[in-house]
Amino acid sequence: MSSASASSDQNPYEYYASFTSRPALRDKFRDIDEESCFYAYVRRLRDAQTQNFVLDFGNDDAWCAMNLRHDDFGLLLRKPVSRIRRAMDNEC
């Protein structure tokens, strides 16, 4: 899901924006490299009502989402993996 898992010509924002059929999922992901988003998510992680979270990070960016539904995880897992990620996975 990191920028490497998006297609090689997509940045993470474009990758998460591509979930057009699931705007609720798309809208849950935020760039936590932005200071205000980072602190907001730190507060939400401490909240007892937080059920789960996804942290997607790479060398250049970090994105987070919380309280995803079961089918949200399925959709994320079905998104195609880029050529870059496949090449990295094949390295020894």
ABEGO torsion letter per residue (X at the ends): XBAAABBAABBAAAAAAABAABAAAAAABBBAABAAAAAAAAAAAABAABABBBBBBBAABBBBBBGBBAAAAAAAAABBBBAAAAAAAABX
